[in-house]
Amino acid sequence: MVTTMKEVAERAGVSKSTVSQFLHKRYNYMSEKTKKKIEQAIEDLNYIPNEVARSLKQKKTFIVGVISSTILSRFTTEVVRAIEDECQLENVQVIVCNTDDDSLKEKKYVQSMIARQVDGLIIFPTEENKKLYVSLVKNGYPFVFVDRKIDEISVDTVLLNNEKASELAVEELIEHGHKNIGIITFPLGKKAITTRSERLSGYRNTMGKHDISVNENYIKSGRLDEIPNLIGQLFHMKNPPTAIIATNDMILEQVLIYAKNNRLTIPNDFSLIGIDDVSFASFYNPPITTVSQPSFEMGKRSARLLLEKIDQKEQDHEELSEIIRLNPAINHRESVQKLN
């Protein structure tokens, strides 16, 4: 059942006109206390404003939105390119928004795209916006998750078998005699993004499978601007890791920059594997062993799922959501040293 403005007003203890003024950002005579009460009521009731709700029922615009986590990543760029290519086959245009994994920006972009009546969305989601996505599911709005999933929400999702990706990297290093294996990831925490938590889980499970204890000091996580310092912490340990797994292309780049600036050679000073097969990996000196994601296939599959959902909405036909996991592949090169 769709929440009404009247219900929001009753929950907040204000009039409907005050809620309307809030929604239209007319705050001239509104106290901070009143604004916070309305905000909380909207959040509690998962309220979707009328202009947004109306857009859910209107005709197709042949435009879809992509809410991207970061366009700095080659992986994300390839996924978005594949989405655009697939949509073009159906004469559907694509608008791309970049969130930098900021949940507030993500929420605003989602609401803005719906208000602009785009036919559907492909989203790199964060856990913080779970309530928003629950409300969209209830309202029957077509959207698909890519690269990440959110538990307890029934949404079509296309992502990598992330545990397999780190398993391939760890297995490669263990086969070459490594036991002191470091791993670097972007921030974790209680609401860690799927790719980060699953890749770390794959690392732990594979180490455990080989009866190798995990040194928690070898696990580093932080924002992109913190990565150089975290790499330095690994190399300044009394017993530094003999190998490092960079869990995405941006972290791999930071490790290579650190190695160059500190005159460390690969694989003589340390072995290195990156998850994401960046373009320079094959001709870097030495060529870098990587675990590649089928990024173009992920983009294509997510676009097809969304276009099908949009068509099903027109036919008032519902399908159960599905989770599609695509497998990674390891590219053996020369950045892993064989230890005695």
N, C-alpha and C positions, 0 to 999 in steps of 0.2 A: 504494500500500500504506500502511495507517494505522500510524503509529508507536505503539509500546506503552510503558507505564511502565517495563518492564524495560529497553528500549533506552535510555531516558533515564538510568536508573540506571547502566547500563554506561558510557555516554558520560561521565557526571559522576564515575564512580568511587565511587559510594555505593550503599547498599541501596535496595530498592524502598520499604521503610517510611520511609526518610528523604525520598525523593521525595514520598511520600504526605503526610508531615507538612508539607513545603514547600507543596504544593498546597492544603492546608487551613490554611495560615498559622500553623502551630504551630512557632514559631521559638525556643522557650524554651531549648533546649539545642543550638542550631544556630549554628555560627560564620558570620561574614560570608563567609569564603572558600568554605565549603560552599554557602551560598545563591547566591553568584555562579556557582559551577560548575554548579549545577542550572539556574539561569536561562539560562546560556549553552547548555547541552545542549538545553533546551526550544526555544530560539531556533534553534539549528543544525538540529534535527530537525523543526521545525514541528509540535511535539507539541500535540495537542488533548486535554485531560483527559477521562477516561472519562465524567464526568457530562455534559460538553458533547457528546462523540461520541455518547452514547446519545440525546441530544435530537435529533440529526440523523435518527434512525430512528423516532421516535415519531409519534403521530398529530397531526393539525392542531389548533392552538389558536385559529385565526381571529384571530390578532393578528400584526401586522407592526411592525417597528421602523424608524424613520428616524433615521439618525445625521447630524445637521445640522451644518454648519460654524459658522454664527452666526445666531441668530434676530433679531439686531439689523437685519439687512438686509431691506428690503421684498421684494427678489427671492426670498430664501430663504423668507420667510413665505408668499409666494404659491405657491411650488413645493410647500411642505408642505401648504398648504390644499388644493391640487388633488389631491395624493396622498390626503389624508383623504377628500375628496369621492368620488374614484373607488373607494376601498376600501369606503366605506360602501354603495355600490351592491351589493357582494358580502357585506355584513354582516361585514366585516373591520374590527377596531379597529386604531388606530394609536397607538404610543408614540413620542414624540419626545425625542431626546437632543441636547444642544448641546455641541459640542466646543471652540468658539473656535479651531478649526484647531490644537488641541493634539493631536499624534499619540498621546501616551500616554493622554489621556482618550478619544480615538477607539478605541484598542485595547481599553481596559477596558470601554467601552460595548458594543462589538461582542461581546466575550466574555460580558459580563453578559446581553445580550439572547438570545444563543444558549443560555446556561445556563438562562434562563427559558423556553426552548422556543418562542420566537416563530417563526412559520412562514417568515419571510424578512426581509431587510433591504434598505432603500434607503439608500445611503451617499454622502455628499460626501467622497471619500477624500483622504488625503495619501499621498505617495510612501513615507514612512517605514514604513508598514505593509504594504508589498508582500508580505513573507513570510507575513504573516497571511492575506492574501487568496488567495495561492497555495495555502495549506493548505485554505482553505474550498472553493476550486474542486476540489481533489483529493478532498475529502470529499463533494462533491455538494450543498453547502448553497446554497439559493437566495438570491441577492442581486444587486442592480443598482447601478451607479454612476450618479450624476446630477451634472451641472454640471462634473465633472472626469473625466479618464480616467487610467489608469496603463498605460504601455506594457508590452508583453510579458505581459499577463494577459488571458485570454480571458473577458471579462465584458461582458454587455449594458450599454451606456452611452448615456445621453441627455444631450446638451449643446448649447450654442450654437455656431454657426460664429463663433468668437471673432475670428479674423483678419478676417472680413468686417465685424464690428462696428467695429473700429478703422479699417478701411479706409473705411467710410462716414463716420466722423468726420473723418478726415484729408482725404478728398476734398472734403467740405463746406467745410473751412477753406481748402484750396488754391484752390477755386473762388472764394472771397471774397478772394483775394490774399495769404493768409498763407503764410509760409515758416518763420518762427521759431515752431515749434509745440512746446510742452512737453507732457509726459505724466506723470501721477502714478499709481502703482500700489502695492499692498501688497507685502510682501517678496518678492524674487525668489530668487536663490541657485541652487545646483546642482540642488536638488529643488523647483523652483518649481511651484506649483499651475498646472494647465492653463490656467485662465482668464487668469492673469497673464502667463505666458510667451507664449501665443498672441496676446493682445491687443498685447503689445509687439512681437511679430514682425510682426503686421499693420500696425502703425504704421511700423516700419522699412521693410517691403516697399513700402508705398504711397509713402512719402517717396522711396525709391529709384526707383520707377517714374516719378516726376516729376523725376528728376535733382536732387533737393534733398538736400544732405548733412545727415546727422543730427548735431546738436550733443549729445554725450553728457551735457553739463551740463544739458540740458533734460529729461533722464530722471531722475525721482526715485522712489525706492521705500522704503517703511518701514512700521512698525506704525502703527495708527490714532493712537496717542498721539504719534507722531513727525511726522504729516502737517502740522500747523500750521507747524512749523519748516522742513520741506521746501518748503512753499509760500513761506514768507518768503525762503528761499534763491533761489528762482526770481525773485522780484520785486526782489531786491537785487543781481542781476547787472548788470554794466555794460550789457549788451544783453539785457534780459529778453525772454522770449517774448511775442509779441503775442496768442497764443492758448494755451489749456490744455485738455487732454482729461483728465477725471476718469474713471478706469476702472471705478468702481462708485459706487453711490448714497451710501455712507458718505463716500467721498472728496469727492464733489460737495458734500455738506453742509459739509464742512470748508472747502472753497474759498469757498463763499458766506459762511460765518462770517468767514473771514479778510478777504474783500472788505469786508464791513460794518464790521468792527472797524478797518480801515485806510482807510476812506472811499474805496475804489476802486469805480468804477462800471462796470457791464457793459452794453454792449460797448465803451464809450468808452475805458476804461483797458486792458481786455483782453477778448478773446472767449472763450467757454466752451462746451464740449460735454460732457455726461455720458453715460456708458454705464450704462443702467438708467433707465427712465422713471418717476421718482418722482412721487408724487401732486401735490406742490406745483409741479412744473416748469411746468405749463401756466398757473398763475395767479401765479407769482412775478413780480416787477417788475424787469427785463423777463422774459417767459416764456423758459425755458431750452430750447435745442435739445438733444434727447437721442436716444440710440440705444436702442430698447426690445428687450427679450428676450421671447419668447413663454413667460413663466414658467408660466402655468397649463397650457399645452400640454405643457411639459417635465414637470411634475408628473404630469399625466394619463398621458402615454406611459410614464413610468418605473413608475408603479403598475400599468399594464396588463401591462408586461413582467414585473414581479415576480409578479403573480397567475398569469400563464401559466406561469412557471417553477415555481411551487409545484404547479400542476396536473400539469405534465410530470413532476415528481419522483414524484408518486403513481403515474403511469402508467409510470414507469421509461423515459421517453422523452427523449432529449437532442437539442438543436438547437445549431447553431453560433451563437456570440455575434454580436451586431451593434452597430455604432456608429451612433447616430442623431443627426445634426446638424440643428438647426433654425435657420432664418435670422432675423437681426435686421432691424429697420426703423428708418429715421431719421425723427424728428419735427421738421420745420423750424419754428423759432420765431424769437425775436428777440435771441438772445444772441451772434450772430456778426456782427461789423462788416465791411462791405465796405471793403477797403483800396484806395488808388489805385495 
